[in-house]
Amino acid sequence: MQRYSSAEGHQPTLDRLGGIGWQKTKAKAKRAMRDMADELLRLYAERKLVEGHAFPQDAPWQREFEEGFEYTLTPDQETAIEDVKHDMETPTPMDRLLCGDVGYGKTEVAMRAAFKAVMDGKQTAILTPTTVLAYQHFDTFRQRFCAVSRQSGIAFAFRSTKEQKAVVKRVEAGEVDVVIGTHRMLSKDVSFRDLGLVVVDEEQRFGVAHKERLKQLKKRVDVLTLSATPIPRTLNMS
């Protein structure tokens, strides 16, 4: 037994013993589960009908970028990279979940996918649940991407209001290849010129409204979800 706390700050209401309140609550939860299952079926049916973008085979720049990785890939990393590339090279929009504990190299897999998208002229959005994580990804991406001859435009979204507006304009104009930021990127005023890949870090930490926007994106573009905590909901959604 432990104290109940809600992320939304709502106070729980207690049901009377012998009353029908608890039965109603369970019935409501069952209806919600059926609605979610119906929505998932509809989403994946639509994804099967949508013709996505098929990325080409690796370009020479891709090999140069990957050789810049200073560590030896683990067998799991190699498998994950090949699977992601295979998904990207097919016309069906990718929706892949990559599970791995902290420090297991998920970011390197994501960076190679992002670079592949950039090499084909597509933009990549890296979505994180916290600003701290966005900063970490920004530093990692900047170090790796700037090591190759073709320097890609990378923007960290979003800081001050003035900087936000500047980044939004550059993204819309296609001047930025990789955008890294929090759920602010899911706002209606943010539009990409040619989005090809979305990388979501720890999707289970995003709210319901953000997930709705993500589901719309999954109908059209390749999506790679990274998770160190593969809770059943995340596994089920993938």
MOPE-V165448 format. One record per pair of residues at least 24 apart in sequence whose ideal C-beta (glycine too) atoms are under 6 Angstrom apart, sorted by the first residue. I is the first residue (numbers start at 1). J is the second residue. D is the distance in Angstrom with one decimal. If there is no record, write none. Layout:
I&J&D + I&J&D
This chain:
43&215&5.9 + 46&219&5.5 + 47&93&5.7 + 47&219&5.9 + 50&219&5.7 + 51&91&5.5 + 52&91&5.3 + 52&92&5.8 + 52&93&3.9 + 53&196&5.8 + 54&89&5.9 + 54&90&6.0 + 54&91&4.4 + 55&88&4.4 + 55&89&5.3 + 55&116&6.0 + 55&120&5.2 + 59&119&4.9 + 61&119&5.6 + 61&150&5.9 + 64&148&5.7 + 65&115&5.0 + 65&148&5.0 + 68&147&4.7 + 77&105&4.9 + 80&109&5.0 + 81&109&5.5 + 81&112&5.7 + 84&113&5.1 + 88&222&5.6 + 93&222&5.8 + 94&222&3.8 + 95&218&5.5 + 95&223&5.2 + 96&224&5.4 + 97&225&4.8 + 97&238&3.6 + 98&226&5.2 + 99&227&5.4 + 99&230&4.3 + 101&228&5.5 + 102&228&5.3 + 106&226&4.6 + 107&140&5.8 + 110&199&4.7 + 111&144&5.6 + 113&224&5.8 + 114&178&5.7 + 117&196&4.5 + 117&197&4.1 + 118&152&5.2 + 118&177&4.5 + 122&194&5.7 + 122&196&2.6 + 123&177&6.0 + 123&192&5.1 + 123&194&5.7 + 123&195&5.0 + 124&178&4.8 + 124&197&4.5 + 125&179&5.2 + 125&185&5.8 + 125&198&4.9 + 126&180&4.2 + 126&199&4.8 + 127&200&4.8 + 128&182&5.9 + 128&201&4.7 + 129&202&5.3 + 129&205&3.9 + 131&182&6.0 + 134&180&5.5 + 134&181&5.5 + 134&182&5.7 + 137&180&5.1 + 138&180&4.9 + 152&177&4.1 + 153&177&4.9 + 154&178&4.6 + 155&179&5.3 + 156&180&5.4 + 157&181&3.3 + 157&185&5.9 + 158&184&4.8 + 183&210&4.9 + 186&210&5.5 + 186&213&4.4 + 195&221&5.4 + 196&221&6.0 + 197&222&4.9 + 198&223&4.8 + 199&224&4.9 + 200&225&4.7 + 201&226&4.9 + 202&227&5.9 + 204&231&5.6 + 204&234&4.9
